[in-house]
C-alpha cells in the first residue's frame, strides 16, 4: 500500500510538471510580461483557446456575442476525468436543485469566476488568464473536487473601449502622476457596455444581450460559488467577503458562514504578503440584480471582490501614501483571491453541496403564490422575464382564495381568473420568486449600496396579490398569450383603430409614421360599432391616406409583423364621444427626436434613452453632442431630450429657450430639470424644506453616527404612490394612480403655470423601500411629471426617471407620450 501511494504521488508530480512544461504561461503566449500592458479582448480569447486546445483539463465554450460582435466565452477547468464527464456532472448538479428529477450522487462542486463586468476595471481579465494557468499547472489536486468555470470578460465592448483609449493616450514609459491624461478617461468611460448600461446591475432584469446570453449558461450550471471581480478607487484596500449588512432575509446562515470561511482563507494569504484589505463594509447583499446577490438568491455563495485601480490606475499610479500601485499588483491580488476561493470550495465540497441542496427547500416561505392581473401585453412582458430565469408560472384556475392585495394592503377573497398570472414559490427557484415579487423587502439596515425596492407588480403596472395557501395549478399560461394574429382587411373600411396601452403600441405607431401614414389620436373616450375605446387610441383614416399604395395590405403587414390587431370600422360616426372629423382627434406628426450626449451627462441615463429607442421603440434617434446645442432648431428636430446630468451654460439655456419658443418640445429628466428650476421665465421651483425657526441648525450628531444620520435625508430607490391626471395626453394609457420608483430626495413644487400631470399628494409615504424620515415632508405635494408651455412649444419635466435601468416597464409609456403626443 505504501509503494502504491508513492507511485501515485510520483505520477501526480510528473503530471503537474508535464503540464507546466507544455502549457505556455500568459506572458509566454502573449509575447510580453503580463501586467506590462493591457491585453485586447481578442488576444485574451486567443489564450483561452490555446489552453483548451493544449490541455486535457480545459474545455472552452462560446455562449454569445456582444452588440459590437465580440464573442463571449466561458472556460471549464477541472481534472481530466471530470472534463470527460462534464455533461454528467452538470446534470447531476441540477438534480441537487430539483431542476432535474433524480437523486444526485456527484461530489463535484461548481465554482464560477466572472471577470471584467465593468470594462475599465481591466486588471481582472488579465488575472483570469493567470488564474487559468495556475489552476492547470499548480493546483490540479483541487480540480479533482471542482469544476471551475471562468468567464474571462463579461463586458468585451467596454473593456476594449478602455484598453484602446489607454493604449492611445499613455506615455512611454507610463506616467504615475494621477493628473495626466492616461489616468483620466473621457466620457462615457469604459465601464458600461455598448448601450452604456452597467451590466453589474442587470443580472435580474436581463435587459442587455450579454446578460441574456450569460443567464442561459448560468441556469444550465447553477454553481455553488460565484465571484464577481471588480476594481474600486485607487486609495482603497482590497475588499473581499464577508459582505456588509443588510443581507436579504432569505440568505441562509450557511451562506453567511461560508463567506466568512472564504474570507479568512484570503486573509491568510494577504497577511503573508502584507497586503491591506477590508471586509464587512460597503458592499451589502440586498439589491437582487448584482453579480453577487443574483447568484446568492439562486443558492450560491455570491461574492464581490474589489481591487484598487479602476479606470484611473492604468499601468501604474501614485497613491495617497506615495507608493505606486501597478497593474502587476492588481493582477496578483485578484489571482490570489480567485485561487483561494477554489481552494476553500475544493476542501469543503461535501458540506458545500449538502447545504446547497438544502437551500432549495422552500416550504417555510410565507407566501405560496404571487398573482398578477392586468393587460395581457404587460403580463406577457413578465413571462418573458420569468422564461429568462427559467421560473415556472401558470394561468389561474377560476377558484377563490384569500389574498393580500398589494395596492390596498388589505386581505380579502379573490377569484383567480384564467388570464391571471400565478407564480408559485413551491419550485426550485422559489426564493428568487419571493425576492422579485414580494410587496416590500425586509430591510435590516438603511445604509445600502443601491435601490431598496423593485417589486415587479409595481414595475410592470399590474395588480399584485399574494397567497399564504397553496393553489392547484396545471394550466399553461403561455397557451393564452403566445398566438399569431392575422389581421383581416376590409374593402369597406373607413378607419383602423388601435388602443394605446403600452410600449409595443408605440412601436406600432412609430412604424406607421415612418411608413408615411397620417395618424390621429383621440383626446377623449369614445365608442363606435360596439367598441369602447379610451383616450389615446390612434386612428388611421383611409380617406386621408390615399397616398399609401395598397393601404389595407400595408396596414395588415405592419400590424402582423409585430403581432398587433387593428379594429376596422366602416364609419366615422361614433355612438358616444366625438366623430372622427372632430378637432378632438389631432394629427400625430412624424417626430424628429434628438438627445444630448457628452461630458457631464449621465452616461447611464443617456444609455437608457438610446437603448430604449433602438431596441424597444425602434424609432430613429439623433445623438447630438451637447456642445452643438446651438445648431439644434425646430427646422430639423421636434423633440429634444436632456438626460440627467446635463448642465446648461447661459448660452445653451438661451438655445433651449429659442427651441421651445419656436415650437419644439424639451424633455428634461431628473436633475436636468435644474437647468430651469428657480430661473426667471420658468415655473418650475425646487421644493425647500419648510422651517419656521430662525435659529441656525447645529448638528451635534457624533462622528461615528454621521453616515447613518445622513440617511434620514435620503431616498434609496423607494416606491411612492402618485396621483395622475389621466386626461392629459402625457398620461394617456394610465389610470389616476401610478407607482413611481423615486431615486432621489430632490423635490419640486407643483407648477403654478402649467400642467401637474403627475404629483405626490399630501402626506405621501413610501410603500416599499427606504425613505428617510426627513424626506417625506418634501415629497408631500411635489411634482412627478409636469408640462410647461413656452412660446409655441413646451417643457416636459420628468422628476423620476421612467427609463431607469430599463426595468421599470410601467414608466415607459409616459416617456413615449412625451415624444409623440405634443
HELIX and SHEET records of a PDB file:
HELIX    1   1 UNK A    2  UNK A   22  1                                  21    
HELIX    2   2 UNK A   26  UNK A   30  1                                   5    
HELIX    3   3 UNK A   41  UNK A   54  1                                  14    
HELIX    4   4 UNK A   80  UNK A   84  1                                   5    
HELIX    5   5 UNK A   86  UNK A   97  1                                  12    
HELIX    6   6 UNK A  123  UNK A  138  1                                  16    
HELIX    7   7 UNK A  140  UNK A  143  1                                   4    
HELIX    8   8 UNK A  156  UNK A  169  1                                  14    
HELIX    9   9 UNK A  181  UNK A  183  5                                   3    
HELIX   10  10 UNK A  199  UNK A  201  5                                   3    
HELIX   11  11 UNK A  209  UNK A  221  1                                  13    
HELIX   12  12 UNK A  253  UNK A  273  1                                  21    
HELIX   13  13 UNK A  293  UNK A  297  1                                   5    
HELIX   14  14 UNK A  310  UNK A  312  5                                   3    
HELIX   15  15 UNK A  327  UNK A  347  1                                  21    
HELIX   16  16 UNK A  349  UNK A  359  1                                  11    
HELIX   17  17 UNK A  376  UNK A  388  1                                  13    
HELIX   18  18 UNK A  430  UNK A  437  1                                   8    
HELIX   19  19 UNK A  456  UNK A  459  1                                   4    
HELIX   20  20 UNK A  478  UNK A  481  1                                   4    
HELIX   21  21 UNK A  503  UNK A  514  1                                  12    
HELIX   22  22 UNK A  542  UNK A  544  5                                   3    
HELIX   23  23 UNK A  551  UNK A  561  1                                  11    
HELIX   24  24 UNK A  603  UNK A  611  1                                   9    
HELIX   25  25 UNK A  612  UNK A  617  3                                   6    
HELIX   26  26 UNK A  626  UNK A  631  5                                   6    
HELIX   27  27 UNK A  650  UNK A  661  1                                  12    
HELIX   28  28 UNK A  670  UNK A  675  5                                   6    
HELIX   29  29 UNK A  703  UNK A  705  5                                   3    
HELIX   30  30 UNK A  706  UNK A  710  1                                   5    
HELIX   31  31 UNK A  711  UNK A  713  5                                   3    
HELIX   32  32 UNK A  729  UNK A  731  5                                   3    
HELIX   33  33 UNK A  773  UNK A  775  5                                   3    
HELIX   34  34 UNK A  776  UNK A  779  1                                   4    
HELIX   35  35 UNK A  804  UNK A  806  5                                   3    
HELIX   36  36 UNK A  809  UNK A  811  5                                   3    
HELIX   37  37 UNK A  812  UNK A  820  1                                   9    
SHEET    1   A 6 UNK A  58  UNK A  65  0                                        
SHEET    2   A 6 UNK A  71  UNK A  77 -1                                        
SHEET    3   A 6 UNK A 146  UNK A 151 -1                                        
SHEET    4   A 6 UNK A 109  UNK A 115  1                                        
SHEET    5   A 6 UNK A 225  UNK A 232  1                                        
SHEET    6   A 6 UNK A 301  UNK A 308  1                                        
SHEET    1   B 2 UNK A 238  UNK A 239  0                                        
SHEET    2   B 2 UNK A 277  UNK A 278  1                                        
SHEET    1   C 2 UNK A 244  UNK A 247  0                                        
SHEET    2   C 2 UNK A 284  UNK A 285  1                                        
SHEET    1   D 2 UNK A 316  UNK A 318  0                                        
SHEET    2   D 2 UNK A 324  UNK A 326 -1                                        
SHEET    1   E 6 UNK A 394  UNK A 395  0                                        
SHEET    2   E 6 UNK A 421  UNK A 424 -1                                        
SHEET    3   E 6 UNK A 369  UNK A 373 -1                                        
SHEET    4   E 6 UNK A 463  UNK A 467 -1                                        
SHEET    5   E 6 UNK A 400  UNK A 405 -1                                        
SHEET    6   E 6 UNK A 411  UNK A 415 -1                                        
SHEET    1   F 5 UNK A 567  UNK A 569  0                                        
SHEET    2   F 5 UNK A 495  UNK A 498 -1                                        
SHEET    3   F 5 UNK A 538  UNK A 541 -1                                        
SHEET    4   F 5 UNK A 519  UNK A 522 -1                                        
SHEET    5   F 5 UNK A 585  UNK A 588 -1                                        
SHEET    1   G 2 UNK A 526  UNK A 528  0                                        
SHEET    2   G 2 UNK A 531  UNK A 533 -1                                        
SHEET    1   H 9 UNK A 622  UNK A 625  0                                        
SHEET    2   H 9 UNK A 593  UNK A 597  1                                        
SHEET    3   H 9 UNK A 639  UNK A 642  1                                        
SHEET    4   H 9 UNK A 665  UNK A 669  1                                        
SHEET    5   H 9 UNK A 793  UNK A 798  1                                        
SHEET    6   H 9 UNK A 782  UNK A 790 -1                                        
SHEET    7   H 9 UNK A 755  UNK A 760 -1                                        
SHEET    8   H 9 UNK A 715  UNK A 724 -1                                        
SHEET    9   H 9 UNK A 737  UNK A 742 -1                                        
SHEET    1   I 9 UNK A 622  UNK A 625  0                                        
SHEET    2   I 9 UNK A 593  UNK A 597  1                                        
SHEET    3   I 9 UNK A 639  UNK A 642  1                                        
SHEET    4   I 9 UNK A 665  UNK A 669  1                                        
SHEET    5   I 9 UNK A 793  UNK A 798  1                                        
SHEET    6   I 9 UNK A 782  UNK A 790 -1                                        
SHEET    7   I 9 UNK A 755  UNK A 760 -1                                        
SHEET    8   I 9 UNK A 715  UNK A 724 -1                                        
SHEET    9   I 9 UNK A 766  UNK A 771 -1                                        
END                                                                             
